[in-house]
Amino acid sequence: MAELEKINLLVTCPRGIEDKIASNLYFILKSDLLDSQAECELSSYPGVVYAYTSKSLSHVISFIKNKLNENKWYLGNFSRLIPLHKTTDLNEDEIIRASLELAAQIKIGEKFKIQVNNRGKKFNTQILINKIACKIDRRVDLEHPDKIILLEVLDGFCGVSLLDDSLIVKKPF
């Protein structure tokens, strides 16, 4: 599956249980959401699983959130489930372009922040954030943003997401 355009979900979990989380997510996508095109695979980073769904990301996230409200172990012992709206090669210009395309969806009056999970330290995080933020004509709010531009720098690619509360899935405690 490791084709760039086929990765649109990322799951983080404790080290050592990636196989179990990948299996759970695959079952959820295939059986519960009836996605015949779903795929899951382990990344080279401990605690990170990649997935692809042909279903709407907002529908998948909403479905899983609802199931987690009923049973916090529905997906297993995961940490975060992250939709990836765009994926790019590890090219700074491509990452900035993809980030700005998503940032165009931030409405006037909404505040944002940029968060980078830079596995492998391929970029200077602060410089990358500054290069993107200076081109977005919206207010930055690091404490209470309406939107988060999330960059997940991984195995030879970067996943870019525009998140709000409805798309953030963390394991309930």
N, C-alpha and C positions, 0 to 999 in steps of 0.2 A: 504493500500500500504506500510506501514512503514517497509517493509522488506528491509534490507540493500542493497541487490543487485538490487533492483527495483528503487532506487533513483539515477538519473544521471543528474538532473538539479536542480538548486537552484535559486530562485528569491528573491531579497530583495526589499522592498517597504516601504513607510511610514506606520506607525501604523494605524490600523483601516480600511485599504482597502485591506487586505489580501484576503478576499472572492472574491472581484472584480478581483484582479490580477489572482487568481487561476482560476476563471471562464474564463477570457480572454485567459490565456495560454492554458487551456484545449480546448477551441474552436479552437485556432490556431493549436494546435497539431492534433486534431481530424479532423477538416474541411479543413484547409488550407494545412496542410502537410499530410493529409489522413493517420494518424497513429491510427489504430483501437485499439492498445494496450496502448495508452497514458493514463496517470493517473496524477492527481494533488491532493495535500492535504496540509492543513495548518500545520505548525510546532507548537510546544508549545512556541516558541519565537515570540514575536510581530515583524511584518514586515518581516517574513520569510515564503516562500512557497516552498514545495518540489514538484518535478515532475519526471515522468518517460516517456521516449520516446524510442520506439524500432528503431527509425530512427538514422542515423549517427549524432552524436553530432555536427560535423563540418558542416554538411548540415543544421541542424536545426538553428545553430547560424548564418550561412551565410544568410539563408532565412529571419530570423527575422531582422538581420542587414539591409538587403536590403529594407525590408518593412518599417523599422524605418526611413530610408533615404527618403522614399516617404511620410511618415506620422509619425511624432514623437510620436503620441498618439496611435499607432498601438497596443501596448501591454498594454496601460494604463499608469498610473503614477508610473511606477516601478523605482527602482534605479539601480539595476544590475541584469544581467542574467548570471549565472555561470554554465558552464558544469562541472560535477564531473566525472572524468575519473576512479576513484577508490573510493570505500567506505570500511571503516574498522571499527571494534569495537573500543571502546575507550581504546585501549591498546597501550602504547607507542612503543613497539617493532613492532606491526603491522603497525602503522602509519609510522614509520621510513622505514620499508620494502617497503610499497606501495610508499612512496616518492622516495626512491632510484630506484625502478623499473621505475618510470616515468622519473627520472633524467637521466637515461641511454639514453634517447632520445635527451638530450642536446648535440649538436654537438661540436666538438673541435673548439675552437675559440669563441663560444657563451658564453655570460655572463648570470648569473642568480641571482635571489634573492628569498628568502623564506618569505612568508607572512602568518601570522596565524590570523584568526578571531576566537578567543577563547571564545565562548559564554558559560557562566556558569563557566568560569575560572577553567577548569578541569586539566590544565597543566601549568607549568611554561613555558611561551612562549619562552623566550630567551634560556633556557636550551634545549628545543625541537629543536629550530632552529639550535643551535650549534651542537647538536648530528647528525642532518641530513647534515648540510653544510660541516662538517669536513670530510665526507665520499664521497663528490662529487668532482671529479678532474677537476673542471672548475672554472673560475674566478667569484667572487662575485662582483656585481655592483648594489648598492642599488638605484642609481639614474636613470640609463638607461640600465636595463637588457634586454637581448633578450628573456629570458624565465622567468616566475614566477611560482614557486612551491607554490600553494595556498592550505592551510589547513583550512577547515571550520569545526570547532569543534561544534557539535550540540547535538541533542537529543539522547544520547547514541551511537553516531557514529561520525566518522570523514570522510568528503569528501575531496579527494585529487585531485588536478588538476595540469596539466602542461599547462600554458597559454602563448600565445604570442599575439601580437596585433590583429590577426585575430579572436581570441576567446574571446576577452574582449568586452562585450556589456554593455554599460552604457546608461542611458536615454539621448538622445540628448536634448540640451537646445536651 
